[in-house]
Every structure is written in C-alpha cells, then in structure tokens.
Amino acid sequence: MVVNICIAGSFIGTYRKLGYIDDGMLVKLDLKQFIDIHRLSDMLPVSITSAPGHELADEAVAYYQSTSYLFAHHLNRWEQ
C-alpha cells in the first residue's frame, strides 16, 4: 500500500526528536545533533551529502535555530 503524502513545510516532534516534512522527505533532528533523512514514499534513507538532502537538512536546522532564538528571547509573544 502506497500513501501519497503532500504536506509542505510541516513539523512533527517529541521531546527528543524534531521532524520536518517537505518535498516528500522527512528530516529528523536528534538531541545529539544527528540528522536523518528519508523519502516518505518508501522510507529509504537519503544521503545528507546529496544536494536535496543537504538543502533540506540546512532548512530544518535553520527553522529550529530561528524558533529557539525567538522562544529564548521572548519574541514569540503577542503584544496585549
């Protein structure tokens, strides 16, 4: 059974891992700074040194770092 997942820029996570889904790929970021990339269609691993793998890994890390900065500096709050 093949499920076609077409979600762009989605995040999933637990307290230990963060997942970023984009362009049919899943990028998993681990607490120990380990990055794992899989194609969603068959869950086969994708090399981080390949062009699409490297770009998605950089994008996922950039989103994480940006969000972490905003949260740490209380910039994620609405003005009342």
Buried (B, 14 or more C-beta within 10 A) or exposed (E): EEEEEEEEEEEEEEEEEBBBBBBBBBBBBEEEEEBBBBBBEEEEEBEBEEEBBBEBBEBBBEBBEEEEEEEEEEEEEEEE
